[in-house]
Amino acid sequence: MGKGRKRGRRVLLIVLAIVVLFPIAGVLIVAVVPPPPTLLMLRQAVRGEGVDYQWRGLNRISPNLVNAAIAAEDARFCSHHGFDMDAIQKALDHNAEGGRIRGGSTISQQTAKNVFLWPGRDWVRKGLEAGYTVLIEAVWSKRRIMEVYLNVVEWAPGVYGAQAASRHWFGKDAADLSPREAARLAAILPAPRRYEAADPGPYVRRRAARVQAAMGAVRNQGLNACVVGRG
């Protein structure tokens, strides 16, 4: 085999190693330290938009917000391994009928997308999202996934994480959120740049009422056990 071919194989192996090891290294790092600003945050900063990002450990975030997130976004969070196939199938059936597009992403998938990837709906990003979801489910605890999710999700234009959102909308710390306030924060997650949590319109009020009612089932049925328990 010629030297050129050997060199080419060596370069290819190095590239493949980087492609495989880089995501693993990122997931391992964020398992123990807060993630850096996400690509969405950086994009907004480049555009001159403000970015309010305040990390808070899960023990400094009200359990009400954990329950609200599970109730609104991913009722099977503690029982699936990153993908809720029933929710995906329901979303596909709904979208096939026309009307507003509905997603079937779990909290794990949303966390993978928000922390490691860029905004968008292209198939390359969706494929990488699936890979990162498998990785974080394998490496992180459910409690850590929820902690990171609540700290990087956008809750208003340029407002990221539970603490910044709580201060922005209610003038209080995330640890002090009431069930009603937590339900309102969860209710605006589908479109945090369109809706308001502090002075909501009819749609958010109705959705928040449903979320708050579902929070009771989350508590009573132990749907939050992987987070509020030992996880």
Secondary structure, DSSP 8 states (H G I E B T S, - for coil): --HHHHHHHHHHHHHHHHHHHHHHHHHHHHTTS-----HHHHHHHHTT---EE----GGGS-HHHHHHHHHHH-TTTTTSSS--HHHHHHHHHHHHT-SS------HHHHHHHHHHS-SS--HHHHHHHHHHHHHHHHHS-HHHHHHHHHHHSEEETTEESHHHHHHHHHSS-GGG--HHHHHHHHHTTT-TTT--SSS--HHHHHHHHHHHHHHHHHHHTTTTHHHHS--
